[in-house]
Amino acid sequence: MADFYRGAKPPRPGPRTAIVRVKGTELQTFTFLSASVFGCEIHWFGGRSHECMKLQRTCKGCASSWPVKWKGYVHALSWADRSSPVFLELTYNAVERIRMALPNGESLRGVSVQIAKSRGGAKGRYVIAVLERRMPESELQAEEEPLPMLQFLWNCKNPHSQNGSYPV
């Protein structure tokens, strides 16, 4: 039987960084690659998040009175699938629980946490335990910024967006 491809074979798909939201009551464990949380204001409308552009004064979400939420993003390794890192999306309260569990001013990099929700779905509250063991810097991958991934996702299903901005 002949091979499907002749000549050079196409490259294998590389790892893709995903946005992860802890939704269920199942305990998940992460090790943070980020030194700090990337905070971002978003609009929630139509079952998905949209970029808030109020600093550029061209925000369709603000003009339409869409709800605004703050989300924090941390580049992390999921213990369930260590093959590729993820961006963990957290609420303000979840970030504050992690901050209060760490010594004042300590970097997140290398910190491991266990996260679950008190009940499944969006209405559950985060249950977070910061683990004592810290991963050594030499074993950690380089930190990545979540903004390029977020902008890609925000613009994916928005046919009117151009370079991350909304028409006025």
N, C-alpha and C positions, 0 to 999 in steps of 0.2 A: 504494500500500500504506500502511495506517495505521501510525502509531508504536505500539510496544508499550505505552508509558506516555503518559498524558494528564496535563496539569498539570505540577507540579514533578517533575523526574526525581530518582531516589534518588542520594545522594552516592556518589562513587567510593570504593572502599576505600582507606584511608590506609596509609602505610607501617607495617609491623609489625616491631618489634624481635625478632629471633630469637636463640636460644642457638646458638652455633656451636662444634663440636668438630672440631679438625683430626684427621682419621682416616687419610688416605691419604698416599702418598709424594709426591704432587703439591705443589709449593711454593706456598704462599699468602702474600700480603702484606697487612698490616694497618697502619693508623695509629691510635694510641691517642687517644681522646677523654677518657678518665679520667685524673685526676692520679695515682691510686693504685689498687691492686688491692683489690677487695672480696673478703675471705676468708670462707668459709662451710664448716661441717662438715655433711656429708650422710650419709644411710644409703643403701646400694645394695642393693636387694632386688627380686626379680621383674623384672629387666631395666630398672629405672628408678630414678631418685633420689627420695629422700624427705627431708623436712626433719627435722633433728635438733633436738628440743625439750628437750635435757637441762638447759638453763639454767632452763626453766620447770618442770622435774621432771615433765613429762607426756609423755615421749617413748615412743611405742609401739615405735619402732625399737630404742632402748636396752633396753627391757624384753624385747624379743624377741631380743636379741643379734645384730641385723643389723650387718654390717660398717659401719664409719665411715670416710669419706674426707674429706680436705680438698680443696676446689676454690677456685680464684681466678677471679673474673670481671672482665673489663675491657671497658668500652664502647669500641667501635672501628669504624672504617670499613674494610670489606673492599675491596681494590683491584679485585677481580673484579666487584663490584657496588656501586658508590659511591652508588646511589640511596637506600639506607636503611642506617642503622647497625645493628650487631649487638652482642651480648654474647659475647665470646670466653671460652670455658671452658678453663682451664689447670690442670694439676697443680702441686703444690708445687715439684717439680724444674724444671718449665718456668719458673715464676715466678722461682725462684732464678737460673736461667741469665740471664734478662733483667736481674734486679737486679745481678748481678755484672758485666754488660756496660756498665752505666751508671755515670757518676761518682756517688760517694756522695751520697745525699740528693736526687738529681735527680728531678724530676717525670716521670711517664710521658707526660703530655699532649703530643701532637705527635710523639712518637717513632714511627718506622716500623720494623716487624720483618718478616722472612720466616720462616715456620714450615712445617715438614714433619715427617713421622715417618720414622724409619729403615726401617720396613717398615709395610705397611698393617695396619689393625686396632688393637685395644686394646693389644697387646703391644709395639708399636713405641715407640721412645724419641724424644722431641722433638729436632729439629735446628733451632736458632734462630740467626738472624743479626740483630743490631740494626744497622740502616742508619744511616749518618752523617748523612744529610739529615734535618732536623727541620722539620715543618710549622709555619708561623707561627701564633700564637694567633688572629690576625684571620681566618684561613681555616677555623678549626675550629668545628664545631657545639657546642652546649652539652652538657655531660656529663650522663648520666642514671644513676640508681641501678638495679642489677639486681634488688633484692629484690622489688619488686612483680611483675615478670615471673616470678621463681622461685616465689613463693608461688602465683601463678596456676597454673603448671605442676604444682606439688606437689599442689594441691587439685583439679585437673582430673579426675583419674581416681580420686579418693579419696571415695567416697560418704559416708564417716563423718566427714570433716573438717568443722569448723565454725569459720570465721574463722581458719584456719591452725593449729588445735589438734586433737589426736587425743583421742578419748574414752578415759578411763582404765579 
